């Protein structure tokens, strides 16, 4: 209001000066007036003063507006900084409460994180939530990328679509958790308990899995390309149409696992337990099955071209019907090429077969020098 009154005062002054300037200008051009020159000079001077006053007012108003805008911007910057500080303090407090071990406090903290949108926006990425108790929590789409999650308890939790890329889940308890379509690339799940988890289409590319337990899990179309780890328990797991290309899983336990249509190209499964596993229609080209236990396994329709395994191992399998052998021929054709009169299904069961010679069998495939 004071500014408006001040502007009105300047406007009145400018108008008065302009009226006087016009009056003296008019007077300076009247005939018979002795002070014509003087009147014209006064009129021009008054007009100049009016112009200066008007310009001064405009510039002053603009300067005031700029000053006000600057002060408002500084105030906003300070408020934003304070708000950011408060949010950071709240975030730190909530993360601390999640790891407190108090179920009530943890649940309250999770609700507040969800309200703020911090569960999915990356706020929890690279944080330390070791030993946090989050059993049964609803954490779908959560972003835990790069987080330290040692021995975190996510049993029965919904973490579908969650991002665990490069997260450290050593010793995590995740039995019966929903991990469908989760991103676990390059994660560390050493010694993790993932029994009976739902991991359909979960991406474990490059994951470290030493001694992890996935017994009974459902991993249809899961991706374990280049995953690595010894003594991994995948017994009874449904890995139908899963991808394990170039995975390095020596001593893995896949007893009774379902690997129908799975792609295990160039995987290292040496000394693995594949007893009674279903590998029908699976691709094992170039895979290493040295000393793997195959008793009762179903290899019907499997693609074994270039697979490293022996005739002795294959003599223990349940079925090789329509399988492609390591030398590239179909199983039935390969049996006939050996000159055995038995049917293909009876070949390995024949007392005279397999040969007792210690020489390398046609199934002991090794890449040629140019392939190595």
Secondary structure, DSSP 4 states (H G I P E B T S, - for coil): -HHHHHHHHHHHHHHHHHHHHHHHHHHHTSTT-TTHHHHHHHHHHHHHHHHHHHHHHHHHHHHHHHHHHHHHHHHHHHHHHHHHHHHHHHHHHHHHHHTT--HHHHHHHHHHHHHHTTTTSSTTTT-B-TT-B-TT-B-TT-B-TT-B-TT-B-TT-B-TT-B-TT-B-TT-B-TT-B-TT-B-TT-B-TT-B-TT-B-TT-B-TT-B-TT-B-TT-B-TT-B-TT-B-SS-B-TT-B-TT-B-TT-B-TT-B-TT-B-TT-B-TT-B-TT-B-TT-B-TT-B-TT-B-TT-B-TT-B-TT-B-TT-B--HHHHTT-SB-TTPBPTTSSBHHHHHHHTT--S-GGGTTTSTT-S----SPPTTB----TTT-
